[in-house]
Amino acid sequence: MRMIRIARAALSAAAVAAAPLAAAETSFEGGYIGGSIGHSWRDSTWTTTCTGVNDGVNLLYCNTDSPRLPQGNPADIDAQGAQFGLLAGYDMRLGGNWVGGIEADLNWADAEASIGNFPGTWFPGDNPAAIARNLVSVTTDWGGSLRLRLGIVTGDTLIYGTGRAAVQHVEMFGRCGAADMVTPFCGNRPNADSATETRWGWTLGAGVETVIAADWTARVEYRYADFGDMSYTHAAGTINEIGAEASVATSVVTLGIVYRFGK
């Protein structure tokens, strides 16, 4: 009986000692830093909006009244790839089990895709080898976001939603092929160029974050981001110019590890 009383007393003392630590570990308050790894899916649609004309009679620069062909136009240029990122933020208790905060992240995902023609610049009867000499691509690499977070704590887990501003670096590339194998609106001489733009958009997502050790949490998160349409003019300022735009939207799933300074 004495041993039982001693065991009960020891368990009670351990529970009392552990209670403040458990509460501190699950409070989700204060500043934090972390890293993430995941996978990014990019949805992009290339649309050729106008073409210049040089048929020996008409010399027209690209404008909204210029011709464009329906062949392969618009065209999907989707891509996917691994994503790596860094993050930092600050959380505070809002009352009860509610937590609010702000978070910023910077990430890298080299997602490039191309198609072997220049949409909207060829006729169905054109030489397939000539069409294949032409190429367009869309590439997204670095990006980031500045977001608000709002969630509820249950046990040692935070379930949250997040959203606000996002940024993405985008490149559009176009190439018209060899001069001896041209298509009607892809120039009468070989040329290749590109344009880059840092585009701002919006992002919205949700995640689950849980305590894995003192000061450490792990999370899984999904976010969708939309960056609108980027514009690009191939061979700008010449009679071979071609106007185009590409839509850019991403879906990302990440796993993250976070170190928390405050409890």
C-alpha positions as CSV (number, residue, x, y, z in Angstrom):
1,M,0.0,0.0,0.0
2,R,2.8,2.3,0.9
3,M,4.4,1.8,-2.6
4,I,1.1,2.5,-4.3
5,R,0.7,5.8,-2.3
6,I,4.3,6.8,-3.3
7,A,3.6,5.9,-7.0
8,R,0.4,8.0,-7.0
9,A,2.2,10.9,-5.4
10,A,5.0,10.7,-8.0
11,L,2.5,10.6,-10.9
12,S,0.6,13.6,-9.5
13,A,3.8,15.6,-9.1
14,A,4.9,14.8,-12.7
15,A,1.5,15.9,-14.0
16,V,1.6,19.2,-12.2
17,A,5.2,19.8,-13.4
18,A,4.4,18.9,-17.0
19,A,1.2,21.0,-17.2
20,P,2.9,24.4,-17.6
21,L,5.2,23.0,-20.2
22,A,2.4,21.5,-22.3
23,A,0.4,24.7,-22.0
24,A,3.4,26.8,-23.1
25,E,4.2,24.5,-26.1
26,T,0.6,24.7,-27.4
27,S,0.0,28.5,-27.0
28,F,1.1,29.4,-30.5
29,E,2.3,32.9,-29.5
30,G,5.2,35.0,-30.5
31,G,7.7,35.1,-33.4
32,Y,8.9,32.2,-35.5
33,I,11.0,31.2,-38.5
34,G,11.0,28.1,-40.6
35,G,11.5,26.3,-43.9
36,S,9.3,24.3,-46.2
37,I,9.4,21.8,-49.0
38,G,6.6,20.9,-51.3
39,H,5.2,20.7,-54.8
40,S,3.9,23.4,-57.1
41,W,1.4,23.1,-60.0
42,R,1.2,26.1,-62.4
43,D,-1.7,26.7,-64.7
44,S,-0.9,29.0,-67.7
45,T,-2.7,29.7,-70.9
46,W,-0.8,31.4,-73.8
47,T,-2.9,33.6,-76.1
48,T,-1.5,35.3,-79.2
49,T,-3.4,38.5,-79.4
50,C,-2.1,40.1,-82.6
51,T,0.5,39.7,-85.3
52,G,2.5,41.9,-87.6
53,V,2.0,41.4,-91.4
54,N,4.8,41.5,-94.0
55,D,3.4,39.8,-97.2
56,G,5.2,42.1,-99.7
57,V,2.1,44.2,-100.0
58,N,1.0,44.9,-96.4
59,L,3.4,46.1,-93.8
60,L,1.4,46.3,-90.5
61,Y,2.7,46.5,-87.0
62,C,1.0,44.4,-84.3
63,N,-2.2,46.0,-83.0
64,T,-5.7,45.0,-81.9
65,D,-6.9,45.0,-85.6
66,S,-4.0,42.8,-86.8
67,P,-4.7,39.2,-87.8
68,R,-4.3,36.2,-85.6
69,L,-5.1,32.7,-86.4
70,P,-7.1,30.1,-84.3
71,Q,-4.7,27.3,-84.9
72,G,-3.3,26.2,-81.4
73,N,-4.5,29.5,-80.0
74,P,-5.0,29.8,-77.1
75,A,-2.7,27.0,-75.8
76,D,-2.2,25.5,-72.3
77,I,1.4,25.6,-71.0
78,D,1.1,24.1,-67.6
79,A,4.1,23.1,-65.4
80,Q,4.9,21.5,-62.1
81,G,7.9,21.0,-59.9
82,A,9.4,20.9,-56.4
83,Q,9.3,24.0,-54.3
84,F,11.6,25.1,-51.5
85,G,11.0,28.1,-49.2
86,L,11.7,30.1,-46.1
87,L,9.1,31.7,-43.8
88,A,8.8,34.0,-40.8
89,G,5.9,35.3,-38.8
90,Y,4.3,36.4,-35.6
91,D,1.2,34.9,-33.8
92,M,-0.9,36.3,-31.0
93,R,-3.8,35.0,-28.9
94,L,-7.1,36.8,-29.8
95,G,-9.1,35.3,-26.9
96,G,-10.2,31.8,-26.1
97,N,-8.6,29.3,-28.5
98,W,-8.4,31.8,-31.4
99,V,-5.0,32.8,-32.8
100,G,-4.2,35.5,-35.3
101,G,-0.9,36.5,-37.0
102,I,1.0,37.7,-39.9
103,E,3.5,35.6,-42.1
104,A,5.9,36.3,-44.9
105,D,7.5,33.6,-47.1
106,L,10.0,33.5,-50.0
107,N,10.2,30.4,-52.2
108,W,11.8,28.9,-55.3
109,A,10.1,26.5,-57.8
110,D,11.7,26.2,-61.3
111,A,8.6,25.4,-63.3
112,E,9.1,25.7,-67.0
113,A,7.0,24.3,-69.9
114,S,7.0,24.9,-73.7
115,I,5.1,23.9,-76.8
116,G,6.6,23.3,-80.2
117,N,4.8,26.0,-82.2
118,F,3.9,29.7,-81.9
119,P,0.2,29.7,-81.2
120,G,-2.0,31.6,-83.7
121,T,0.8,32.1,-86.4
122,W,0.2,29.2,-88.8
123,F,-2.3,27.7,-91.1
124,P,-3.5,24.0,-91.0
125,G,-1.7,23.3,-94.4
126,D,1.7,24.8,-93.4
127,N,4.8,22.7,-93.4
128,P,4.8,20.7,-90.0
129,A,8.6,21.0,-89.9
130,A,8.4,24.8,-90.2
131,I,5.7,24.9,-87.5
132,A,8.0,22.8,-85.2
133,R,10.9,25.3,-85.6
134,N,8.8,27.8,-83.6
135,L,8.5,27.6,-79.8
136,V,7.0,29.4,-76.9
137,S,7.5,28.8,-73.2
138,V,6.4,30.1,-69.8
139,T,8.7,29.9,-66.7
140,T,8.0,30.7,-63.1
141,D,10.8,30.6,-60.5
142,W,11.0,32.7,-57.4
143,G,7.9,34.0,-55.5
144,G,6.6,34.9,-52.1
145,S,3.7,36.2,-50.1
146,L,2.7,38.4,-47.2
147,R,-0.3,37.0,-45.5
148,L,-2.6,37.1,-42.5
149,R,-3.4,34.0,-40.5
150,L,-6.4,33.1,-38.4
151,G,-6.9,29.8,-36.7
152,I,-8.2,27.9,-33.7
153,V,-6.1,25.8,-31.3
154,T,-7.3,22.4,-30.3
155,G,-5.0,20.5,-28.0
156,D,-1.5,20.9,-29.4
157,T,-2.7,21.6,-33.0
158,L,-3.5,24.9,-34.8
159,I,-6.0,24.7,-37.7
160,Y,-5.8,27.9,-39.7
161,G,-6.7,29.8,-42.8
162,T,-4.4,32.3,-44.5
163,G,-4.5,34.8,-47.4
164,R,-3.5,38.2,-48.7
165,A,-0.9,39.4,-51.2
166,A,1.5,37.2,-53.3
167,V,4.2,37.8,-55.8
168,Q,5.6,35.7,-58.6
169,H,8.5,36.2,-61.1
170,V,7.4,35.1,-64.7
171,E,9.2,34.8,-68.0
172,M,7.6,34.5,-71.4
173,F,9.8,33.3,-74.3
174,G,9.1,33.1,-78.0
175,R,11.1,31.8,-81.0
176,C,10.5,31.9,-84.7
177,G,12.5,29.4,-86.7
178,A,14.8,29.3,-89.6
179,A,14.4,31.8,-92.4
180,D,14.1,29.0,-95.0
181,M,11.1,27.4,-93.2
182,V,8.8,30.2,-92.1
183,T,5.2,30.2,-91.1
184,P,2.9,33.2,-92.3
185,F,3.0,35.3,-89.1
186,C,6.1,34.1,-87.3
187,G,8.5,36.5,-89.1
188,N,10.5,36.2,-92.2
189,R,13.8,35.8,-90.3
190,P,14.9,33.8,-87.3
191,N,14.4,35.6,-84.0
192,A,14.1,34.7,-80.3
193,D,13.5,36.9,-77.3
194,S,11.8,36.9,-73.9
195,A,10.3,39.2,-71.3
196,T,10.3,38.9,-67.6
197,E,7.9,40.5,-65.0
198,T,7.4,40.4,-61.3
199,R,3.7,40.1,-60.9
200,W,1.6,40.7,-57.8
201,G,-1.6,38.8,-57.1
202,W,-3.6,37.2,-54.3
203,T,-3.4,34.0,-52.4
204,L,-5.7,32.0,-50.2
205,G,-5.2,28.7,-48.4
206,A,-5.4,26.6,-45.2
207,G,-3.2,24.5,-43.1
208,V,-2.7,22.4,-39.9
209,E,0.2,23.0,-37.6
210,T,1.1,20.8,-34.6
211,V,3.7,20.7,-31.8
212,I,6.4,18.1,-32.3
213,A,8.9,19.2,-29.6
214,A,9.6,22.1,-27.2
215,D,9.7,25.2,-29.4
216,W,9.2,23.2,-32.6
217,T,6.0,22.7,-34.7
218,A,5.4,21.0,-38.1
219,R,2.7,22.0,-40.6
220,V,1.1,21.0,-43.8
221,E,-0.4,23.7,-46.0
222,Y,-2.3,24.2,-49.3
223,R,-2.4,27.6,-51.1
224,Y,-3.9,28.8,-54.4
225,A,-2.5,32.0,-56.0
226,D,-3.6,34.0,-59.0
227,F,-1.3,36.5,-60.7
228,G,-3.5,37.5,-63.6
229,D,-2.2,37.9,-67.2
230,M,1.3,38.9,-68.3
231,S,1.8,40.6,-71.6
232,Y,4.7,40.1,-74.0
233,T,5.6,41.3,-77.5
234,H,7.9,39.1,-79.6
235,A,10.2,41.0,-82.0
236,A,8.8,44.3,-80.6
237,G,9.0,47.4,-82.9
238,T,9.4,45.4,-86.1
239,I,7.0,44.2,-88.7
240,N,7.5,40.7,-87.4
241,E,6.2,41.5,-83.9
242,I,3.7,39.2,-82.3
243,G,1.6,40.2,-79.2
244,A,0.8,37.6,-76.6
245,E,-0.4,37.2,-73.0
246,A,-0.1,34.4,-70.5
247,S,-2.3,33.7,-67.5
248,V,-0.5,32.5,-64.3
249,A,-2.0,30.7,-61.4
250,T,-0.5,28.2,-58.9
251,S,-1.5,25.5,-56.5
252,V,1.0,24.6,-53.9
253,V,1.2,21.9,-51.2
254,T,4.0,22.3,-48.6
255,L,5.4,20.6,-45.5
256,G,7.1,23.0,-43.1
257,I,9.2,22.9,-39.9
258,V,8.9,26.0,-37.6
259,Y,11.0,27.1,-34.7
260,R,9.1,29.3,-32.3
261,F,10.8,32.0,-30.2
262,G,7.8,32.7,-28.0
263,K,5.3,30.4,-26.4
